[in-house]
Amino acid sequence: MREPEGTVATKPAEWRERTAGAVEDGARPPQAPTRPASGAGASLGREVDRIDWRSTLYFWLENTLYVNSQGMYAGQYELSSGTNQLTPPRMFIDALREFRPTNYWEINTYTGPLGDTSLRDAVVNYENAVNGWRIGRDNVAVTSGAHEGIHIALAALRRQGRRRALVLGPQVPLIFQALLQEKFSFRELWSADPYALVPSASEVLAALERHRFDVVLLTSPNNPTGVLYRPEELEAIGVATLETGGVLVVDKILSDSTVPGSPMPAATCQAMGDWITSGRCAVVDSLSKRRAVSGLRSGYLVAPADIVAAHSMLTLGGCPPLLLTSAASADLNCSARLHANGAPVTGTDRAHAEDLRRMRATVASNFRLAREILQDYWVWDSKQPGCMNCVVGLRVGPTVPDDRQKCERLFTQRVSCHPLSTFVADAGLLRRPHSEGVLEARLTVAMEPARFEETMLRTRCALRALGA
């Protein structure tokens, strides 16, 4: 079975052969995608223009199984929260410690509609340094998390008369919800390779030849699989989208500073900067998830200047409060300096770099630990170097026929998860014969080691209880 561009999915017979202690570096050499003459066999879902959310597994898990009477998570051990649960970098911890009652204005004062100017300037500095873009402050709006940025971009495109979207690979349900709330219909494209899930660049190009879409939406890295396209693949997908009159919308939560000895995979391409300034691309990012402060809901939108200007008129009354704005700005500026080879760095920069190395090393170590503990049940995984999420197939046996029952049975053993069926709008894309008797779920490895090990041990006990 071929390995699509941009994926490092581990097939059943291969995962044991990986070197357990090696640092993964994602090692396939760059290969420019070619435009196929005909379809590559990828699965294109039906057009979706409504979802009965109350009937979905996602709604049931989030509102019934995994919550207590107070509406909070029931304290179970989560395989797949999707959030970064590592200890935040000291830069953020110190800023919280320095908060004093006299600083009440930081949580009780609105900024301008587009957010704090110093933070927007830091976003410009960071994105230009890391990606080689030439964006300006007029291209940036601070948002309440990346999800609000998706809404802002889609709402602006809807006002331009755009209505149909192509979604690449499985996605978190919030992406589908944003599309429907902003009056889009959409189709999902999955790979013909059942272990890849996210379509290869060639499969995307083939779909764009056959169909015209107003918007192509992707997450980079993909959530839940962690699959990444290489920069040249992203550029080919973007060019094909633009050639058909479409707009590219990218949700990225990985693109980061390059720390010496600990490189990060690319989640963007350089051409996106020109597409943004020329009105054909929008990119959102999440400061909070990248830096393990997800509950603070801090993100930003990088978009054409007219979209940002229109947003400033539509959101009169202010942006999210200023708490941790100074830390977020310092983090972005520090990351920009670390990325720029030869740029002068300070002791604070070096300490921040060590925090980033710690976070990345923990993610890699946790994944190796998961494979070791669950080796008797491990069927396949989509793990990508540097990514905190992946899909993993765990053998549960044929006695548990559907994902709802799998979730219930695991929950009795104090393990909660989000299976693959929560990341698809068209259930027809889940017809994958090889997955019979397998729980395919998102695995989140961004967790402190002791808690993560306990979660994996509980998962092993739960799988044993299921008779796998």
Salt bridges, closest charged atoms under 4 A:
GLU3 OE1 - ARG28 NH1 3.22
GLU24 OE2 - ARG18 NH1 3.21
GLU47 OE1 - ARG164 NE 3.91
ASP49 OD1 - ARG50 NH1 3.18
GLU62 OE2 - HIS418 NE2 2.99
ASP94 OD1 - ARG97 NH1 3.75
ASP121 OD1 - ARG137 NE 2.78
GLU127 OE2 - LYS252 NZ 2.80
GLU182 OE2 - HIS151 ND1 2.87
GLU182 OE1 - ARG158 NH2 3.22
GLU203 OE2 - ARG2 NH2 2.77
GLU232 OE2 - ARG230 NE 3.03
GLU233 OE2 - ARG230 NH2 3.26
GLU243 OE1 - ARG35 NH2 3.29
ASP256 OD1 - ARG291 NH2 3.05
ASP256 OD2 - ARG360 NH2 3.77
ASP274 OD1 - ARG134 NH2 2.90
ASP285 OD2 - LYS252 NZ 2.44
ASP285 OD2 - ARG290 NH1 2.88
ASP331 OD1 - ARG291 NE 2.66
ASP331 OD1 - HIS352 NE2 2.56
ASP349 OD1 - ARG337 NH2 2.76
GLU354 OE2 - ARG357 NH1 2.33
ASP355 OD1 - ARG90 NH2 3.03
ASP381 OD1 - ARG18 NH1 3.97
ASP403 OD1 - LYS406 NZ 3.62
ASP426 OD1 - ARG46 NE 3.68
GLU440 OE1 - ARG432 NH1 2.50
GLU440 OE2 - HIS434 NE2 3.47
GLU454 OE2 - ARG458 NH2 3.39
